[in-house]
Amino acid sequence: MALITQAEFERRVGPRSVATYLDDDGDGVADADRVTEVLEEASAIVVGILLGSFSTAQVTNLAANDYALRGAVSDVAADLMARRRPELLSADGTTPYTSWRKSAEAVLERIARAERRAGAEATQGTNKNLRGRVNIDPPQFTFAASKGNSQGPGGY
């Protein structure tokens, strides 16, 4: 199941780009089955990256409520879409969207490692990689003793 719709994908990369890469019958309109394949593959990649930290249901809920996550799915899909046309690849084999995909995957990996929080995570479920490492208690003022001063200079 795709985490984003064709309309969301086209808003991100433009309907003309989608038609350029995903029109196999030459009618100037992206073929719906090709779009579905690309969006489902991109969604599977995103779920695979996040699956170590979230359940599949949580990833689906996050995607439904987090614009950044849907943008990452679109960026991965854009690169997959462009790879369908080898004649349009650059000399080094990259697509115009390769940097988008790399950036999206880096963000997703940071979310999976709990180095970055997903926008909808507060309502959709906490990343299990946090494992209680987040301390929300206010810092305690302490006096660290030293040889010359048994009271310590004080500090946080």
N, C-alpha and C positions, 0 to 999 in steps of 0.2 A: 504494500500500500504506500502510495506517495504521500510525503509529509506536506507537500505544497501543491497548489493547483496550477494549471497551465496559465491562467490569468496572472497569478502572482509571479510566475517565472517570466512571462512576457513583460510585465512591468519592470522587472529587474534588468533584463537584457535587451528588450525591445522586440516587438512582433516581427520586424523585418529580419533581424538576426535569427530568430527561431525558424522563420520560413526558409532562410538561406541554407541553414544546416539540416533542417528536418523535413524538407519537401523532397520526397523521393519520386513522386509522379509528375513533377514539373508543372503543377497548376498554380504555383505561387503561394500556396497555403501550406503551413506545416501539417504533416500527416499526424492525426491524433494518436495512432498507435505508436509511432516513433517518439512522440512527445511523452507518452505514458511510459515507454521503456526507459527513456533517459531519466525521467523524474523518479521512477521506482528504483533505478540503479543508484542514483544520487542519494535517495532516502536510505537505501540499504547501507551505503558507505557511512552516512552520518550516524545511523543507528549503531553500526558496528564500532564506530569510534567512541560513542557515549555509553555503550552497553555495559562496560565495566563499572560504571558509576551509577547508572540509572537503569531501571527496568524498561522494557519495551513500552509499556503503558505510560510510564513517566516521560519518556522521550516523545511519545505521541502527544501527550498533554502539553509538554514544553513547547513543541512545535506549533501547537494550536494557539498558544498564548505569548510567544516570544518572537518578536520581529527579527531579532538578530539571528536566531537559530534558523528561521525560514530563509533569511538572506544567505546564510551559509549553505543551506541545501541548494539554493539557486546558483550560487557560485560554483559548487561542485558540479551541478547539472550543466552549467554553461561550458565547462571544460570538456565534460563527456560528450556533449552535443557537438562541439567543434571538432572533436577527434573523429567523428563520423565522416568527415570530408578531408582525406589525406592531401588532396590537391590544394587545400587552403592552409595547410600547416606551414610554419616558417621553416627556414633552412635547418634549424637545430631541432626540429620536430615538436616545437611547442605550439600551442594555440594562442589566440589573443586573450584567452581566459585562464591560462595556466597560473599566472600570478594570483588571480582571484581565488582559484582553488587552493593554492598553497596557503594563502592567508586564511581562508575559511577553515581549512583543516588544522592550522596552528591554533586558531581560536577554539575550535571544538576540542582539541587535545588539552588546552589549558582548562576548559570547563570540566573535562573528564578527570583531570588531576586536581580539581578544586582550587586551581590558582586563579581562576576567574569564575564568577557566579553567573549563571543564566538569569536573565531578567525575570522570568516567571517562576524561578525555582522556589521562591518563598511560598507560593500558593500551590505548586505542583509536586513538591516533595524534595527533600534535601539530598544532595549528592552524598552517597554513602562513603566516599573517599575522605570526607571531612572528619569523620569518626571522632567528633568531639574536640577537634584541635582548635576550634574558634573560641577564644576567651572574650566574653562580653562583659566581664566584671570590670569595675573601675580599677585603675592601677593603685597599688598600695604604697604609701610613702614609708620608706624604711631608713633606719640609721645603720649604715654598715661600719662596724668598728674597725679601727686600724691600730697599729702599734702605738702611735703617738696620741691617738684620740679614742678612748674607749666608748665615747658617745657616738662617734662617726660624724661625717659631714652632712649626712642626710641626702636623700635623693629618691628617685623612683626606680 
